[in-house]
Structures are given as structure tokens and as C-alpha cells.
Amino acid sequence: MMLQLIDRSKIYVYLALLLILLSVHNLNSINFINNFFKIKKIIVNNDIGENFNKEILASLNKFYNFNIFTVNSDEISNVLNDFSIISEYKIKKEYPSVIKIDLKKTNILAYYFENNQKTFLGENGKKIINKKYANRDLPLIVGDVDIKKFLELKKKLINNGFKLNDFDKFYFFKSNRWDLLYKNRITIKLPIDDLNFSINLLKDIIQNSNENNIKIIDLRIKNRVILS
């Protein structure tokens, strides 16, 4: 997510100054104007950490000494989008020569293994390899991970009063069906369709049953609940 804010009144003042100086055909004035609007400082504020701050600034070094008017915000966005830990950002041009960027870290939802490498999944839907950004006690996704389907499942769970860390494991099957391991005690077998209805029903079952006596909640068959 990107938002660029511009102080239009300052732009008009600087443009007027530029026209005045250029009108006298003074080479020194032209050089002065060119230098005046070169990017001399890039400020990055984030909630991720100082080391990440340095990494971001290093990736933005190439914009120094560019004219602030000619640098397209999309060019900066392309650099920021390469960092999967970022959930959103705001870019602000502070004339005549400063770029200010505010960043926010994405929430890390779960982890899984891809090519034998531990991979974390951000709420922004991106894969995050660097484990230093990960929280503890994350649930594990097992199977061929479909990020879009996991985010859809997560949304339905949250909307029905669950927290993601209520679950220790999420098993995804090729049939597009999920099994969930609830608090490391109860296996929940969800159907392929009517997920929202089934999760709402699951909440009622958990709230109104003795969890200690249940090992499996099977909701795969429509209009039927199997407890064992």
C-alpha cells in the first residue's frame, strides 16, 4: 500500500522561483536550481528494527542526486515491494530535496516448509524467509500450501471468534479441504464447501461441549456432526 503526499503550495513557490531564474538565461542559476532540487536525504521510519532500516536505506541509495520532481513514486515502490516483511508504506516528498518513507511490518501468521526450508507467511500474503522476523508459537501449515486459501480460512476463523494461535497445525489436502489441530488436542475435519457455516458450528460445539472428552470433530458430511 502506498500513499504519496505533496505540499502543493511549496511546489508552486519553487516552480515560480525556477521560472524566474531560468528567464535570465544565467547558467549559474540553472546549475543552482538543478542542485537545489537534487535528493539529498532519504528518511525511513519503521516498526521493524534498526538493521532493517539500514537495509532499506542501502536499497534506496540509487535515488540520491536525482531530481526530486523526476523521481516517480512507482520507482520507489518497486524497491519497497521487494521486501516481503513490509505490509504498507507511505512515501512523502518534502521539497526541495528530502524523501520521507513510513513503513509498517506485516503480521506473521504461520510457517511451513518449502523445499525443506522453513518459510513464514505474512498477513500481506507474501513468503518471508528470514526467521529473525518470526514470532514464537506460530502454527504449522502442512501440505501443498495455497496462500490465498489459507488467508480465506484465517479470515473465517477470526470472524467466528477464533484466534489463529488457537490452532497448532493446519493440514491442507489436494481436495481443497482442511483439517485443523485445535490446541494440540482435537482434530477438526472441515468440509470443502460451506466453510463459514461449519466454523460457526464448530465454535458452538467447543463452547458447549467438554473438550476433554473429544478427540475428533468431523464436519465433512452436510447436516451431520460426528464427535469421537
C-alpha positions as CSV (number, residue, x, y, z in Angstrom):
1,M,0.0,0.0,0.0
2,M,1.5,3.4,-0.9
3,L,0.4,6.9,-0.4
4,Q,2.3,10.0,-1.7
5,L,1.6,13.3,0.0
6,I,2.7,16.6,-1.7
7,D,2.6,20.1,-0.3
8,R,1.2,21.8,-3.4
9,S,1.8,25.4,-2.1
10,K,5.5,24.7,-1.8
11,I,5.7,23.3,-5.3
12,Y,4.2,26.4,-6.7
13,V,6.7,28.6,-4.9
14,Y,9.6,26.5,-6.1
15,L,8.3,26.4,-9.7
16,A,7.9,30.2,-9.7
17,L,11.5,30.6,-8.4
18,L,12.7,28.2,-11.2
19,L,10.9,30.2,-13.9
20,I,12.3,33.5,-12.7
21,L,15.9,32.2,-12.6
22,L,15.6,30.5,-15.9
23,S,14.2,33.6,-17.5
24,V,17.5,35.4,-17.1
25,H,19.4,32.7,-19.0
26,N,22.0,32.5,-16.3
27,L,24.0,29.3,-16.5
28,N,25.0,29.6,-12.8
29,S,21.3,30.0,-11.9
30,I,20.4,26.9,-13.8
31,N,23.1,24.9,-12.1
32,F,21.9,26.2,-8.8
33,I,18.4,25.1,-9.5
34,N,19.5,21.6,-10.6
35,N,21.4,21.1,-7.4
36,F,18.7,22.7,-5.3
37,F,16.2,20.0,-6.3
38,K,18.5,17.0,-6.1
39,I,17.5,14.4,-3.5
40,K,20.0,14.8,-0.6
41,K,18.3,13.0,2.1
42,I,16.1,9.9,2.5
43,I,14.4,9.3,5.8
44,V,12.9,5.9,6.7
45,N,10.8,5.3,9.8
46,N,9.6,1.8,10.6
47,D,8.5,-0.6,13.4
48,I,10.7,-3.4,12.2
49,G,14.2,-2.6,13.6
50,E,17.4,-0.5,13.0
51,N,19.1,-3.2,11.0
52,F,16.2,-3.4,8.6
53,N,16.3,0.4,8.4
54,K,19.9,0.3,7.2
55,E,19.0,-2.4,4.6
56,I,16.1,-0.3,3.2
57,L,18.3,2.8,3.1
58,A,21.0,0.9,1.2
59,S,18.5,-0.2,-1.4
60,L,17.4,3.4,-1.9
61,N,20.9,4.9,-2.3
62,K,20.5,5.0,-6.1
63,F,17.9,7.8,-5.8
64,Y,20.4,10.2,-4.3
65,N,21.2,13.2,-6.5
66,F,18.2,12.5,-8.7
67,N,15.9,15.5,-9.3
68,I,13.0,15.2,-6.8
69,F,10.5,16.1,-9.5
70,T,11.6,13.4,-11.9
71,V,11.7,10.5,-9.5
72,N,8.5,8.6,-9.9
73,S,6.9,7.2,-6.7
74,D,6.4,3.9,-8.6
75,E,10.2,3.5,-8.8
76,I,10.5,3.8,-5.0
77,S,7.5,1.4,-4.6
78,N,9.2,-1.2,-6.8
79,V,12.2,-1.2,-4.4
80,L,9.9,-1.4,-1.3
81,N,7.8,-4.2,-2.7
82,D,10.8,-6.4,-2.8
83,F,10.8,-6.6,1.0
84,S,8.2,-9.1,1.9
85,I,8.2,-8.1,5.6
86,I,6.6,-4.7,4.7
87,S,2.8,-4.6,5.0
88,E,2.3,-1.0,3.9
89,Y,4.1,2.2,3.4
90,K,3.7,5.9,2.8
91,I,6.0,8.0,0.6
92,K,6.2,11.7,1.1
93,K,8.3,14.2,-0.9
94,E,9.4,17.1,1.2
95,Y,10.6,19.8,-1.1
96,P,13.2,20.7,-2.2
97,S,15.3,17.6,-1.5
98,V,14.0,15.1,1.0
99,I,12.1,11.8,0.6
100,K,10.4,10.5,3.7
101,I,9.1,6.9,3.9
102,D,7.0,5.4,6.7
103,L,6.9,1.6,6.9
104,K,4.8,-1.0,8.8
105,K,5.7,-4.6,9.4
106,T,3.3,-7.3,8.3
107,N,2.0,-9.8,10.9
108,I,3.5,-13.3,10.5
109,L,0.6,-15.8,10.7
110,A,2.2,-19.2,10.3
111,Y,5.1,-21.2,8.9
112,Y,5.5,-24.1,6.5
113,F,8.3,-26.0,4.8
114,E,9.1,-25.4,1.1
115,N,11.9,-27.3,-0.5
116,N,13.0,-28.3,3.1
117,Q,13.3,-24.6,4.0
118,K,11.3,-23.1,6.9
119,T,9.2,-20.4,5.3
120,F,6.9,-17.9,7.1
121,L,3.7,-16.5,5.8
122,G,2.8,-12.8,6.2
123,E,-0.6,-11.4,6.5
124,N,0.2,-9.5,3.4
125,G,0.2,-12.8,1.5
126,K,4.0,-12.9,1.0
127,K,6.5,-15.5,1.8
128,I,9.2,-14.5,4.4
129,I,12.4,-16.5,4.6
130,N,14.3,-14.6,7.3
131,K,13.4,-16.2,10.6
132,K,14.5,-13.2,12.7
133,Y,11.2,-11.5,11.9
134,A,9.1,-14.5,13.1
135,N,7.2,-14.7,16.3
136,R,7.2,-17.7,18.6
137,D,4.3,-20.2,18.8
138,L,3.3,-20.0,15.2
139,P,1.0,-22.7,13.8
140,L,2.4,-25.0,11.1
141,I,0.8,-25.5,7.7
142,V,1.2,-29.0,6.4
143,G,0.7,-29.9,2.7
144,D,1.0,-28.0,-0.6
145,V,0.4,-24.5,0.7
146,D,-2.2,-22.4,-1.1
147,I,-1.6,-18.9,0.4
148,K,-4.9,-17.5,-0.9
149,K,-6.9,-20.4,0.6
150,F,-5.1,-20.1,3.9
151,L,-5.9,-16.4,4.1
152,E,-9.5,-17.1,3.3
153,L,-9.6,-19.7,6.1
154,K,-7.9,-17.4,8.5
155,K,-10.5,-14.7,7.9
156,K,-13.4,-17.1,8.5
157,L,-11.8,-18.3,11.7
158,I,-11.2,-14.8,13.0
159,N,-14.8,-13.7,12.0
160,N,-16.2,-16.5,14.1
161,G,-14.3,-15.7,17.2
162,F,-11.2,-17.9,16.9
163,K,-7.6,-16.8,17.2
164,L,-5.1,-18.2,14.8
165,N,-2.9,-19.4,17.6
166,D,-5.8,-21.5,19.0
167,F,-4.6,-24.0,16.4
168,D,-1.3,-25.8,16.3
169,K,-1.5,-27.2,12.8
170,F,-3.4,-26.7,9.6
171,Y,-3.4,-29.7,7.2
172,F,-4.3,-28.8,3.6
173,F,-5.3,-31.6,1.2
174,K,-5.3,-31.8,-2.6
175,S,-9.1,-32.0,-2.5
176,N,-9.0,-28.4,-1.2
177,R,-10.1,-29.5,2.3
178,W,-8.7,-28.6,5.7
179,D,-8.0,-30.5,8.9
180,L,-7.2,-28.4,11.9
181,L,-5.4,-29.4,15.2
182,Y,-7.1,-27.4,17.9
183,K,-4.9,-26.6,21.0
184,N,-2.9,-29.7,20.3
185,R,-5.8,-31.9,21.4
186,I,-8.7,-32.0,19.0
187,T,-8.6,-32.8,15.2
188,I,-11.2,-30.9,13.3
189,K,-12.2,-32.2,9.9
190,L,-13.8,-29.4,7.8
191,P,-15.8,-29.8,4.6
192,I,-14.8,-28.5,1.2
193,D,-17.9,-26.2,1.0
194,D,-19.9,-24.1,3.4
195,L,-16.7,-23.3,5.5
196,N,-18.2,-20.3,7.3
197,F,-21.2,-22.3,8.4
198,S,-19.0,-25.2,9.6
199,I,-16.7,-22.9,11.5
200,N,-19.6,-21.2,13.2
201,L,-21.0,-24.6,14.2
202,L,-17.5,-25.6,15.4
203,K,-17.5,-22.6,17.7
204,D,-20.8,-23.7,19.2
205,I,-19.6,-27.3,19.7
206,I,-16.4,-26.2,21.5
207,Q,-18.3,-23.7,23.7
208,N,-21.0,-26.2,24.7
209,S,-19.0,-29.5,25.0
210,N,-16.5,-31.0,27.3
211,E,-13.3,-30.6,25.3
212,N,-11.5,-33.3,27.4
213,N,-13.9,-36.0,26.1
214,I,-13.4,-35.1,22.4
215,K,-10.6,-36.2,20.1
216,I,-12.2,-35.6,16.7
217,I,-14.9,-33.3,15.4
218,D,-15.9,-34.4,11.9
219,L,-17.9,-31.8,10.0
220,R,-17.3,-33.2,6.5
221,I,-20.9,-34.6,6.0
222,K,-23.5,-31.9,5.4
223,N,-26.1,-31.7,8.3
224,R,-24.2,-34.2,10.4
225,V,-21.7,-33.8,13.2
226,I,-19.5,-36.7,14.3
227,L,-17.7,-36.5,17.7
228,S,-15.3,-39.2,18.8
